[in-house]
Amino acid sequence: MKRPALLLRSIVVLCLILIASVGGSAVEDFTFIQATDIHAPMPQSRQVLGLLAGQGEVDLAAYGLKVPAPSFAIATGDLTEFGGGNGWWEEYLDYWKPSGLKVYHALGNHDNTWHSLLKQLRSIGQGPYYSFDAHGCHFICLMSATIQDPRPSFGEEQLVWLREDLKRVSPATPVFVFFHHPIGGAEFCSPYDWHRVLDELRPFNVVLVMTGHSHSTVARVSAGVDEVIGGTTFGPNAGLTYVSVRDGVLRVAYRRAGQPAPLEARLEKPIPDRPGYPGIVLDVRTETFPGEDGAQEERIVVESTLRGRDDVEQASLTIDDRVAVPVALVRDGDVFRASAVQTTRELLPGEHYVRISYRAGEREYTRSAAVTVHSPRSPAGGRRLWSLYLGAASKCTPAVSAGRVFVGDNSGTLRCVDAATGAPVWTANTGAEILTEPLVAGDRVIVGNGDGLVAAFSTKDGRRLWSFRAGAAVYSSPVLAGGAVVFGDLSGALHAVDLRTGRPLWVNRDAEYSIESKPATDGERVWFGAWDQYVRCVDARTGKLIWKELCEGSRTATAAKRYYSAADATPHLAGGKLFIADRKYVLTVYDASSGRVLSSREGVAATGVSEDGKAIYLRQVSGELVKMDTEGNVLWSVDAGLNAVPAAPVEKSGVVYVCSAGGTVSAISARYGEVLWRYQASPGLFVMSSVASDGTVAFVSTFGGRLTAVSRK
């Protein structure tokens, strides 16, 4: 009974080989391993990776053939359970040693949220994104895990790098891409975040995208590309994915921990000799025209073409994947042309994205583009004064001082720009990502970076005045306590250095895990949270511990208590009390002097303090901005479309500024809670920084790589 099945398998394999040879695919025979979601220090993961020790020729039993021994491995994220501290990075690397394989690592959300592994990855010659060539193929690693945040994103700096990397790749070269989060995941800020990455890849011969995160073992077509989700190395799905190319045919199979060989087929196809995605051109622009009442109106004009298919049946268009726009589709020879027009009357002024989709049978082909609209008829819209392209995502809250704006970004660049015009004044390269809000103190501006550098630069010309090296990445924004600059690092150390010289003054090592958030200080004491469940107060002159207390989120959590620490939201002082939100979204209120817990409130992602110090602003995960006095009485509440990003509301000159995770900036009256204006600062890409203001103009940095100045119309 088995012979007909074996004969059929042989015929299928022979056909695939013939198809591959006709297509001209010329890559070597090779095999590699995909391992994902290892979560060191998980003991079972060590055992599963141990299966690779002494691995020779592989019996790819799922397809009834032998293939070469693995020549390398790819790890698609969640390498560790809680980031790289406490020796877990070293333990993870130790899991691989018996295999003897070269391993290419991609970071997952568990590797980046509480203690980013970027510094460790750079130390072994890799990084957030990189590429390599092997066996006639090109491999691209991207980082879908946001630095120090659990949500996925692809920062602008990755697209800039990807475009340059692909310039040296022939369209015929087979390309393998790997990162952690599956294509299309709902955790992204919007579909535009991952669509724009795929748009860069589609003109090339992308053979396979490898991801993880879901702990499932799945092969599927996602947005027009073959994707394999590689399982996990622990739990009921524990195993490894084997990827093999033989005679121009790609095969993927899964080997569960209890199996002697890869028995579960996932994907089998010939490697094509050219890109399989049709060429799509998308042109988007805006134009103004007089409305029926004579006032100026604006519309978005879209023109698109598709080449490479002759069976397109229809086209559709959306703005922000929310507003459906009618499309006219015509065929012109071997080209399909689509066009559409949409007024901006219902859109907020600012950044939006457009996506065209062509339907051909069961396949859909898409392309996306961002567009800036002014929405002149929007009565509550803000007005963009200028927007500076940074070329890299920025999670850094800008600092405004003396007519200048200072901002850092993920490329490690610190910029000084003219606040009135957006014209660059100077730039300084620090060598690694800057997440810290710049501290402007007199004639100098201080920032930290992901390689542990803390440096002071001249506000006048960007000249470096001094440098200090911490033992770990510095993502904790510096504060000034007297003549000391105070900040934390990911080793759990809180440092104080001299403002004028950068000379170390003291270091506190009481925290048992990383310090990420900006501390609070009154000049005599410093308060800070850490990813070890505790909030602490130390003496600003000596660094000696005054008190430490659990946050409510960690105290009430039933498991993984450290995950819920009050560690990424800035603490604020008001009325002799300390207010700080944790990752269970519980606000804990302490007596600032003693650390005694006074009260708590659920549903709070971050806090801010009023200019007069008499009230606290609450960023509610349900969307509202709440103003509360220091006794806990709500003064007003307004829906601002907010969510769980731990960015503090900021009050300046009687106006409170907040920004949603999706980039909607709201300016709200501090007295009445009335929305004064709104502006869309980002086209569906994350904003995780606070909004800065000089009292008239708001400044916001985005993951789309822009610093934008906005004011009331």
Secondary structure, DSSP 8 states (H G I E B T S, - for coil): -HHHHHHHHHHHHHHHHHHHHHHT-----EEEEEE----BS-HHHHHHHGGGTT--SEEETTTTEEE--EEEEEEES--BSS-STTTHHHHHHHHHGGGT-EEEEE--HHHHSSS--HHHHHHTT--SSEEEEETTEEEEE---B-TTSSSB---HHHHHHHHHHHTTS-TTS-EEEE-SS-TT-TTSS-HHHHHHHHHHHTTS-EEEEEE-SS--EEEEEETTEEEEEE-BSSSTTBEEEEEEEETTEEEEEEEETT-SS--EEEEEEE--SS--S-EEEEEEEEEEEE-TTSSEEEEEEEEEEEES-S---EEEEEETTTEEE--EEEEETTEEEEEEEEE-TTS-SEEEEEEEEEEETTEEEEEEEEEEE--TT-TTBEEEEEEEE-SS------EEETTEEEEE-TTSEEEEEETTT--EEEEEE-SS---S--EEETTEEEEE-TTSEEEEEETTT--EEEEEE-SS---S--EEETTEEEEE-TTS-EEEEETTT--EEEEE---SS---S--EE-SSEEEEE-TTSEEEEEETTT--EEEEEE-HHHHH-SS-GGGG-S-SS--EEETTEEEEE-TT-EEEEEETTT--EEEEEESEEEEEE-TTSSEEEEEETTSEEEEEETTS-EEEEEE----S-----EEETTEEEEE-TTSEEEEEETTT--EEEEEE-SSS----S--EESSS-EEEE-TTSEEEEEEE-
